[in-house]
Amino acid sequence: MAFTYEIVKKIATIAETGGNSVELNIIRYGNKAPKYDLRRWRVKDGVRRMQKGITLDEEELHILRNVLDGMGTNM
């Protein structure tokens, strides 16, 4: 069985360096419900490939947003 995905909506490009980008998209994997996906993408030899990332449903995304909002600028 082949691994299939469809980028349903491109939300934002967070960073770009050379042939790499970090993007937040909504992606459907196979025939499952779409999810939010934050990951690095690499373009090499004209081919765009997924790299490591995280996939979140809407509830998980809201929890992450609340955590990040609570952090403020405490870095």
C-alpha positions as CSV (number, residue, x, y, z in Angstrom):
1,M,0.0,0.0,0.0
2,A,1.4,3.4,-1.0
3,F,1.7,6.3,1.3
4,T,-0.5,9.1,0.0
5,Y,-1.2,12.6,1.1
6,E,-2.9,15.7,-0.2
7,I,-2.2,19.3,0.9
8,V,-5.7,20.6,1.4
9,K,-4.7,24.1,2.4
10,K,-1.4,25.9,2.7
11,I,-1.6,28.2,5.8
12,A,1.9,29.7,6.2
13,T,5.5,29.3,5.5
14,I,7.3,29.8,8.8
15,A,10.9,29.8,7.5
16,E,12.9,29.2,4.2
17,T,16.5,28.4,3.9
18,G,18.1,27.2,0.6
19,G,16.0,24.3,-0.6
20,N,14.3,23.8,2.8
21,S,11.1,25.3,4.2
22,V,9.1,24.9,7.4
23,E,5.3,25.1,6.7
24,L,2.0,24.9,8.4
25,N,-0.5,23.2,6.2
26,I,-3.7,21.2,6.4
27,I,-3.0,17.7,5.1
28,R,-5.1,14.7,4.4
29,Y,-3.2,11.4,4.8
30,G,-4.9,8.6,2.8
31,N,-8.6,8.8,3.2
32,K,-8.5,10.1,6.8
33,A,-9.8,13.4,8.0
34,P,-7.5,16.4,7.3
35,K,-5.2,17.5,10.1
36,Y,-2.9,20.5,10.8
37,D,0.7,19.6,9.9
38,L,3.8,21.5,10.8
39,R,7.0,20.2,9.1
40,R,10.1,20.8,7.2
41,W,10.0,20.3,3.4
42,R,13.1,19.7,1.2
43,V,13.4,20.3,-2.5
44,K,16.3,18.3,-4.0
45,D,16.8,17.7,-7.7
46,G,13.4,19.3,-8.4
47,V,11.5,16.9,-6.1
48,R,9.7,18.2,-3.0
49,R,9.8,15.8,-0.1
50,M,8.4,15.8,3.5
51,Q,10.8,15.7,6.4
52,K,10.2,15.3,10.1
53,G,7.2,17.2,11.5
54,I,4.2,17.0,13.7
55,T,0.5,16.4,12.9
56,L,-2.2,17.8,15.1
57,D,-6.0,17.7,15.2
58,E,-7.9,20.9,15.9
59,E,-8.1,20.3,19.6
60,E,-4.4,19.6,19.9
61,L,-3.6,22.8,17.9
62,H,-5.7,24.9,20.3
63,I,-3.9,23.4,23.3
64,L,-0.6,24.2,21.7
65,R,-1.7,27.7,20.9
66,N,-2.7,28.2,24.6
67,V,0.6,26.9,25.8
68,L,2.5,29.2,23.4
69,D,0.3,32.2,24.3
70,G,1.1,31.5,28.0
71,M,4.9,31.5,27.3
72,G,4.9,35.1,26.2
73,T,8.4,36.3,25.5
74,N,10.1,34.3,28.4
75,M,12.9,32.8,26.3
